[in-house]
């Protein structure tokens, strides 16, 4: 699975997308891109803690409810999305708070296409 390319493709969808990254269960961002000129709101350690919290939300208890597709939160300064990628990776996306529904839908469509491509390639 090419998480690096997927992250870059999503960042390139719109200038209001601030950051796209994929983290593993360690909380470290393994693949990711931040838009040039965007300032971090969290330190490295704070980002890692935030990533671990996101991983926890998609852990074993979440699968008892149902298999989640994505979550989204809108804060005063940014919008945040988390998307599970298999059982051991989570994609984290932040956008400007002014990002509209069209941008969010484009992100979700790209992810859906990526999932379809990867399921198909795994079968072939």
TAMO-V695250 format. One record per residue. N is the residue number from 1. RES is the residue in one letter. SS is DSSP state (@ for helix, = for strand, . for the rest). PHI is phi in whole degrees, -180 to 180 (* if undefined). Layout:
n = {N N}
res = {RES RES}
ss = {SS SS}
phi = {PHI PHI}
This chain:
n = {1 2 3 4 5 6 7 8 9 10 11 12 13 14 15 16 17 18 19 20 21 22 23 24 25 26 27 28 29 30 31 32 33 34 35 36 37 38 39 40 41 42 43 44 45 46 47 48 49 50 51 52 53 54 55 56 57 58 59 60 61 62 63 64 65 66 67 68 69 70 71 72 73 74 75 76 77 78 79 80 81 82 83 84 85 86 87 88 89 90 91 92 93 94 95 96 97 98 99 100 101 102 103 104 105 106 107 108 109 110 111 112 113 114 115 116 117 118 119 120 121 122 123 124}
res = {X X X X X X X X X X X X X X X X X X X X X X X X X X X X X X X X X X X X X X X X X X X X X X X X X X X X X X X X X X X X X X X X X X X X X X X X X X X X X X X X X X X X X X X X X X X X X X X X X X X X X X X X X X X X X X X X X X X X X X X X X X X X}
ss = {. . @ @ @ @ @ @ @ @ @ . . . . . = = = = = = = = . . . . = = = = = = . . . . . . . . . @ @ @ @ @ @ @ @ @ @ @ @ @ @ . . @ @ @ @ @ @ . . . . . = = = = . . . = = = = = = = = . . . = = = = = = = = . . . . @ @ @ @ @ @ @ @ @ @ @ @ @ @ @ @ @ @ @ @ @ @ @ .}
phi = {* -94 -66 -64 -65 -60 -61 -65 -60 -70 -59 -75 -66 -161 -70 -86 -83 -85 -151 -138 -148 -122 -118 -103 -65 -77 92 -78 -78 -89 -132 171 -140 -117 -59 -58 90 -85 -92 -66 -95 -122 -72 -59 -65 -65 -63 -62 -63 -62 -62 -64 -63 -63 -62 -63 -62 -101 -75 -57 -67 -64 -73 -70 -76 179 -81 -73 -107 -171 -129 -144 -132 -114 -104 -66 -106 -147 -109 -124 -125 -128 -136 -70 -121 74 -96 -127 -139 -132 -92 -117 -131 -122 -130 -63 -63 -83 -61 -92 -62 -61 -64 -61 -62 -63 -62 -65 -64 -63 -65 -63 -61 -62 -62 -61 -62 -77 -68 -62 -67 -71 -80 -74}
